[in-house]
């Protein structure tokens, strides 16, 4: 066969690492063309919540394909989008009354930033600065990169990124420094703060406490700074509750959701906003409208998948399954934490992470990363460490036997790493 012309994301083709070809999937398991059974330990990049090819979601997609495939969404509407918007406003905090559709986590963030700037511009205010948290990740489009951590991911594109003000990550014992920095930054009247609630994902699965999130929200409210919660990763039960914000008892002004919105089956995103943000754009003046769209906004097939996901949340004991898969990981994580070169074992809901000691240097480009990746692949596991940080974020339906395989293999990896 001639070499594939595909250019894969976040892949260094020059390393010649194998790229498995997946033919089908079910639950927490992927099957390759050459007959391997691979356990999906990271929900295929954090998207698959109830399991791959969930029958209710697949059936909803199949049914929708017989009715309406695609329709322009500027000035037009359709039943799956209407049902979804109503379903979302029913399940999400009641203050978030408006639903704007897009296609990915990154675009939901772009939309959130534009909503925030549009809000202030339409109020005749010069507020245009965005506050961000150190180590954040919000996606790979230019705006999303701008509000994310600067580093290996985006160094080449730095000239395109806009300036932001960064508050430190609330390390244990240093929480007050974060809050003080936020208070200080808010005095300059920025437009908004964007945060990943309770856990920073691609930045290294860094967890911080709910009370800090609550305090950050309160500081923003005191200074009229819009509070944007990027729940692209944390939403849909990942941290143990439907939204991570719930654990801090807060409601953002703007909320970004994607990934698990369709149960992880097809791409779709929403940015939800309080009525005041919508009202700032409401006018008979066309120049004040919200200038954002993409061709596939609110694609009917994707909306049908999301409606099936919402039905599962309404009708099935999803939070119970989440509590169960979280509890089943607790003991296993404790065993890992006891290994000599394992540091910072942490868990929030269904997500667990550990750092392996890498004397050559930690971080995303840690030398351990490629070796760990190869180790897990050789053991038929989809686990994709962030440098020397190994984490799991399995689908909620994963079995004990498959969890055992994942944890045993991480223990082996820790042992391998200690002998390098
Ligand atoms: N925001 C957060 C918190 C994420 O974790 C991600 C992706 O991992 C994104 C935004 C970007 O989402 P997408 O990859 O769908 O563009």
Boltz pocket constraint, residues with backbone or C-beta under 6 A from the ligand:
constraints:
  - pocket:
      binder: B
      contacts: [[A, 45], [A, 46], [A, 103], [A, 104], [A, 105], [A, 106], [A, 107], [A, 109], [A, 137], [A, 138], [A, 139], [A, 140], [A, 196], [A, 201], [A, 202], [A, 230], [A, 231], [A, 232], [A, 233], [A, 234], [A, 258], [A, 259]]
      max_distance: 6.0
